[in-house]
Amino acid sequence: MAPAADLKFDHVLNIGSEGTEPGQFKYVEDFAFAKDGSLLATDASHAFVQAFDRTTGKFVGRFGGRGDKENNLEKPEGIAVDGDGNVYVADYSTGFISKFDAKFNFAASFSGYGSELGQTIKSEFMDIRNGRLYVPDAGNNRVNVFELSGKPLFHFGGKGTEAGKFDTPEAAKFDSTGKLFVSDLKNNRIQIFDENGKLLSMFGREGGGPGEFRAPAGLSFDRVDNLYVTEIGNDRVQVFNNKGQFLTMFGRKGSANGEFGNLHGIIVDRSNGWVYVADTANNRVQVFKPVSTESTGKSVQ
């Protein structure tokens, strides 16, 4: 990666448009990379998970959709992929987490709507670490932890503004060292935990300046563990180092390339640094690549 002062991003392409046809979006939410390398995107409104070529943006396929069959979804938001390529999809409306195999065939479901151990209300953007699934639960203001079999293990958090508490946790994502970063949306901060839910540190406060947040939502990391944060309220992406120190930011409100509305999920391709951003109000995924600020325009990867 480039030095912090040189970190900059250029727009590469857009994926999708408004609609319910294959390859279109109504409310794009979050991302994961499939075992075959394709980009998986959840859409809460038309209830599909869609797959795209991560380089060209070409539509590859989709699964889910509304209906009464076991493979159908109601309002998919969170998504994660395990080491075997199994895909886990969290349904915001029903509380169920559906598991699909690497070919996107339905395999199982677990959890359910509620506040007991192993239940969720308004599940959001989740991640997997060491055989465990970590699910932010905005309705219960906590993070739920499951075995990949679906067995509930524990949860942590609770409603509040004090350290370790949440007000609408939106994303829970791991860096490469095993630290879990949680976007605490209505508290306008990022909290950092270990794998067992012990609070390690936090940063951020409400505002529009560098290092400040208005409704932080999606989280992701590049290959050197820089943290990328989308903000619903500030219509931008901020980048921090692994100590929470501000590096750079890009984006503003609008519909042109490099402009955003109602940002949600984000994912970074650690192999080349490409950044995929859920530009939800504009019904598209915007893709950026890191470049040097030097006059050569040399790629930083």
C-alpha positions in Angstrom: 0.0 0.0 0.0 1.0 3.6 -0.4 2.1 5.8 2.5 -0.9 7.3 4.4 -0.4 10.7 2.9 -0.5 9.2 -0.7 -3.6 7.0 -0.3 -6.1 7.9 -3.0 -8.8 6.1 -4.9 -10.1 6.3 -8.5 -13.5 5.2 -9.8 -13.2 2.0 -11.9 -16.8 1.0 -12.7 -20.4 0.7 -11.5 -22.3 -2.5 -11.1 -26.1 -2.7 -11.3 -29.0 -0.3 -11.8 -32.4 0.2 -10.3 -34.8 -2.7 -10.8 -35.7 -6.3 -9.9 -34.3 -8.0 -13.0 -31.1 -10.1 -12.7 -28.2 -7.8 -12.1 -30.3 -4.9 -10.8 -30.8 -3.6 -7.3 -33.6 -2.2 -5.1 -31.7 -1.9 -1.8 -28.2 -3.3 -2.0 -26.8 -4.0 1.5 -23.6 -6.0 2.1 -20.9 -8.1 0.4 -18.8 -11.2 0.6 -16.5 -13.0 -1.9 -17.7 -16.5 -3.0 -15.3 -19.5 -3.2 -15.2 -19.1 -7.0 -14.1 -15.4 -6.5 -17.3 -13.8 -7.5 -18.7 -10.8 -5.6 -21.9 -11.6 -3.6 -24.3 -8.8 -2.8 -27.4 -8.9 -0.7 -30.5 -6.9 -1.7 -33.0 -6.4 1.1 -35.8 -5.2 -1.1 -36.0 -7.8 -3.8 -34.7 -10.5 -1.5 -32.0 -12.0 -3.7 -28.3 -12.6 -3.2 -26.6 -11.8 -6.5 -23.2 -12.8 -7.8 -21.0 -10.7 -10.1 -17.6 -11.0 -11.7 -15.5 -8.9 -9.4 -13.3 -7.5 -12.2 -15.9 -6.8 -15.0 -19.1 -6.4 -12.9 -20.8 -8.9 -15.2 -23.9 -10.6 -13.6 -23.2 -14.3 -12.9 -26.3 -15.5 -11.1 -28.6 -15.1 -8.1 -30.3 -17.1 -5.4 -33.0 -16.6 -2.8 -35.9 -14.4 -3.6 -39.3 -14.3 -1.9 -41.5 -17.4 -1.5 -42.5 -20.3 0.7 -39.6 -22.7 0.0 -36.7 -23.3 2.3 -34.3 -21.6 -0.1 -36.2 -18.4 -0.2 -35.4 -15.2 1.7 -37.4 -12.3 3.0 -35.0 -9.4 3.6 -31.4 -10.6 3.3 -28.8 -8.2 4.7 -25.7 -9.8 6.4 -23.6 -12.3 4.4 -20.5 -14.3 5.1 -18.6 -17.1 3.5 -16.6 -19.8 5.4 -13.4 -21.6 4.4 -15.3 -24.3 2.5 -17.3 -21.8 0.5 -20.6 -22.2 2.4 -22.6 -19.0 2.3 -24.4 -17.7 5.4 -27.2 -15.1 4.8 -28.9 -13.2 7.7 -32.5 -12.2 7.2 -33.4 -8.9 8.9 -37.1 -9.5 9.0 -37.4 -13.2 10.1 -34.3 -13.6 12.3 -33.3 -16.7 10.4 -29.8 -17.3 9.2 -29.8 -19.5 6.0 -26.8 -21.6 5.0 -26.1 -22.4 1.3 -23.3 -24.5 -0.1 -20.6 -23.2 -2.4 -22.9 -23.8 -5.4 -25.6 -21.8 -3.7 -27.8 -24.7 -2.9 -29.8 -24.4 0.4 -28.2 -26.5 3.2 -29.8 -25.5 6.5 -31.2 -22.6 8.6 -31.0 -21.6 12.2 -31.7 -18.8 14.7 -35.1 -17.1 14.5 -36.8 -13.8 15.6 -36.5 -13.0 19.2 -34.3 -11.9 22.2 -33.4 -15.3 23.7 -29.9 -16.8 23.3 -29.4 -17.6 19.6 -32.3 -15.4 18.4 -31.9 -12.2 16.5 -34.0 -9.0 15.7 -32.8 -7.0 12.7 -29.6 -8.9 12.0 -27.0 -6.9 10.1 -23.5 -7.3 8.5 -21.7 -10.4 9.9 -18.3 -12.2 9.7 -16.7 -15.5 10.4 -13.6 -16.3 12.5 -12.2 -19.6 13.8 -15.4 -21.6 13.2 -17.7 -19.0 14.7 -20.2 -16.7 13.1 -20.5 -13.2 14.6 -23.9 -11.5 13.9 -24.6 -7.9 14.9 -28.2 -7.7 16.1 -29.5 -4.2 15.8 -32.9 -5.0 17.4 -31.3 -6.4 20.6 -28.2 -4.1 20.5 -25.7 -6.9 20.8 -23.5 -9.2 18.8 -24.6 -12.9 18.7 -22.0 -15.6 18.3 -22.8 -19.1 16.8 -20.9 -22.2 15.8 -21.1 -22.7 12.1 -23.5 -25.6 12.8 -25.9 -23.0 14.1 -25.4 -23.7 17.8 -25.7 -20.5 19.8 -22.6 -19.8 22.0 -23.0 -16.4 23.6 -23.8 -12.7 23.0 -22.3 -9.5 24.2 -23.2 -5.8 24.3 -26.6 -4.5 25.2 -28.3 -1.1 24.8 -26.4 1.9 26.0 -23.8 4.6 25.4 -21.1 3.4 27.7 -18.1 1.5 26.6 -19.0 -2.0 25.4 -22.7 -1.1 24.8 -24.4 -0.4 21.5 -27.1 1.6 19.9 -27.9 -0.1 16.6 -24.7 -2.2 15.8 -24.5 -2.3 12.0 -21.4 -4.3 11.1 -19.1 -6.7 12.9 -16.0 -7.5 10.9 -12.6 -9.0 11.8 -9.1 -7.8 10.8 -6.4 -10.3 10.1 -5.2 -10.4 13.7 -8.6 -11.5 15.1 -9.8 -8.1 16.4 -13.5 -7.6 15.9 -14.5 -4.1 14.8 -18.2 -3.1 15.3 -19.8 0.0 13.8 -22.0 1.4 16.6 -24.2 3.4 14.3 -26.3 5.6 16.5 -23.4 6.1 19.0 -21.3 7.3 16.0 -18.2 5.3 16.9 -16.3 2.1 16.2 -15.7 -0.4 19.0 -13.1 -3.1 19.0 -13.4 -6.4 20.8 -11.5 -9.7 21.0 -13.1 -12.9 19.8 -14.7 -13.5 23.2 -16.4 -10.1 23.3 -13.9 -8.3 25.5 -13.7 -4.6 24.7 -10.3 -3.6 23.7 -10.7 0.0 22.5 -12.9 2.4 20.6 -12.7 5.6 18.6 -14.9 8.2 16.9 -17.5 10.8 17.8 -20.3 12.5 16.0 -19.4 15.0 13.4 -18.4 15.7 9.8 -14.7 16.1 10.1 -11.9 13.6 9.6 -12.2 10.8 12.1 -15.7 11.8 13.0 -18.9 9.9 12.1 -22.5 10.2 11.3 -24.1 6.8 11.3 -21.1 4.6 10.5 -22.3 1.4 8.7 -20.2 -0.9 6.6 -16.7 -2.1 7.5 -13.9 -3.8 5.7 -10.1 -4.2 5.7 -7.3 -4.1 3.1 -4.3 -6.4 3.1 -2.4 -4.2 5.6 -5.5 -4.0 7.9 -6.4 -0.5 7.1 -10.1 -0.1 8.1 -12.7 1.2 5.6 -15.9 2.7 7.0 -19.0 3.8 5.1 -21.1 6.6 6.7 -24.8 6.9 6.0 -25.0 10.4 7.4 -21.9 11.9 5.8 -22.2 10.1 2.4 -18.5 9.1 2.3 -15.9 6.4 3.0 -13.2 7.0 5.6 -10.0 5.0 5.9 -8.1 4.4 9.1 -5.0 2.5 10.0 -5.2 -0.5 12.4 -4.8 1.8 15.4 -7.9 3.9 14.4 -5.8 6.8 13.1 -7.4 8.7 10.2 -5.7 8.2 6.8 -8.0 9.6 4.1 -11.6 9.8 2.9 -13.5 10.1 -0.3 -17.0 10.7 -1.6 -19.9 13.2 -1.1 -23.6 13.2 -1.5 -24.9 12.8 -5.1 -25.4 10.4 -8.0 -22.3 11.0 -10.1 -19.4 8.6 -10.1 -17.7 9.0 -6.7 -20.8 10.4 -5.1 -23.0 8.4 -2.8 -26.4 8.2 -1.1 -27.5 6.1 1.9 -24.2 4.1 2.0 -24.3 0.6 3.5 -21.8 -2.3 3.0 -18.3 -2.2 1.8 -15.7 -4.9 0.9 -12.0 -4.6 -0.1 -10.3 -7.2 -2.3 -7.1 -7.8 -0.4 -5.3 -9.1 -3.5 -5.4 -5.8 -5.4 -7.0 -3.2 -3.1 -10.2 -2.7 -5.1 -13.0 -1.3 -3.0 -16.7 -2.2 -3.6 -19.2 0.2 -2.0 -23.0 -0.3 -1.6 -24.3 3.0 -3.0 -27.8 2.1 -1.8 -29.8 5.2 -2.7 -28.4 5.0 -6.3 -29.1 1.3 -6.7 -25.6 0.3 -7.6 -22.2 -0.9 -6.4 -19.4 1.6 -7.1 -15.9 0.1 -7.5 -12.7 2.0 -6.8 -9.0 1.2 -7.1 -6.1 2.6 -5.0 -3.7 4.9 -6.8 -0.7 7.0 -6.0 -1.1 10.8 -5.7 2.1 11.2 -7.7 1.8 12.5 -11.2 2.5 9.1 -12.7 -0.9 7.8 -11.4 1.0 4.6 -10.5 -1.1 1.9 -8.7 -0.2 1.5 -5.1 -0.8 -2.3 -5.1 
